[in-house]
């Protein structure tokens, strides 16, 4: 069995997305371990069919928020 970090990297490799359009976060919150997939809003439709688990870990998909500079 892969570690959660290995599973997160495996998920990222499985995705057919442009470089930089998705991030994976392996999360352990004390009760469970899961992978959060943060996806650029323009690419959300392309990840609708990914499996709900990868290497035994649940996958949660979230739209990645756009960063905006703070001007002062």
C-alpha positions as a printed NumPy array, in Angstrom:
array([[  0.   ,   0.   ,   0.   ],
       [  1.222,   3.469,  -0.874],
       [  1.615,   6.249,   1.652],
       [ -0.862,   9.122,   1.364],
       [  1.878,  11.296,  -0.144],
       [  2.611,   8.668,  -2.804],
       [ -1.117,   8.339,  -3.532],
       [ -1.437,  12.132,  -3.933],
       [  1.451,  12.174,  -6.404],
       [ -0.107,   9.216,  -8.237],
       [ -3.377,  11.16 ,  -8.555],
       [ -1.553,  14.186,  -9.954],
       [  0.169,  11.969, -12.529],
       [ -3.176,  10.394, -13.542],
       [ -4.715,  13.775, -14.403],
       [ -4.439,  14.966, -17.976],
       [ -4.297,  18.671, -17.131],
       [ -2.011,  21.521, -18.138],
       [  0.954,  21.937, -15.819],
       [  0.112,  24.141, -12.833],
       [ -3.676,  23.843, -13.141],
       [ -4.087,  21.47 , -10.174],
       [ -2.556,  20.883,  -6.765],
       [ -2.876,  17.893,  -4.461],
       [ -2.801,  18.069,  -0.683],
       [ -2.39 ,  14.874,   1.335],
       [ -4.318,  15.568,   4.557],
       [ -4.328,  13.755,   7.876],
       [ -6.783,  15.336,  10.296],
       [ -6.463,  12.885,  13.167],
       [ -9.552,  10.854,  12.309],
       [ -8.884,  10.134,   8.652],
       [ -6.532,  10.607,   5.752],
       [ -7.667,  11.944,   2.391],
       [ -6.414,  13.782,  -0.671],
       [ -7.734,  17.218,  -1.529],
       [ -7.479,  18.094,  -5.203],
       [ -7.461,  21.834,  -5.857],
       [ -8.288,  22.563,  -9.483],
       [ -8.22 ,  25.737, -11.549],
       [-11.834,  26.776, -12.293],
       [-11.219,  26.467, -16.048],
       [-10.291,  22.785, -15.626],
       [-13.076,  21.58 , -13.294],
       [-15.028,  19.842, -16.064],
       [-11.97 ,  17.783, -16.951],
       [-11.758,  16.176, -13.49 ],
       [-15.415,  15.211, -13.077],
       [-14.64 ,  11.575, -13.867],
       [-11.684,  10.963, -11.585],
       [-12.16 ,   8.112,  -9.118],
       [-13.473,   8.865,  -5.627],
       [-10.519,   6.951,  -4.17 ],
       [ -6.908,   6.564,  -5.261],
       [ -4.714,   3.856,  -3.753],
       [ -7.25 ,   3.47 ,  -0.936],
       [ -7.465,   7.174,  -0.013],
       [-10.587,   9.297,  -0.543],
       [-10.331,  12.19 ,  -2.992],
       [-12.131,  15.505,  -2.474],
       [-12.243,  17.979,  -5.364],
       [-12.278,  21.694,  -4.666],
       [-12.177,  24.701,  -6.983],
       [ -8.917,  26.537,  -6.484],
       [ -9.422,  30.194,  -5.619],
       [ -7.717,  32.769,  -7.754],
       [ -4.974,  34.732,  -6.051],
       [ -5.228,  38.495,  -6.208],
       [ -2.473,  40.873,  -5.169],
       [ -2.983,  43.212,  -2.268],
       [ -2.064,  46.756,  -3.188],
       [ -1.258,  49.154,  -0.447]])
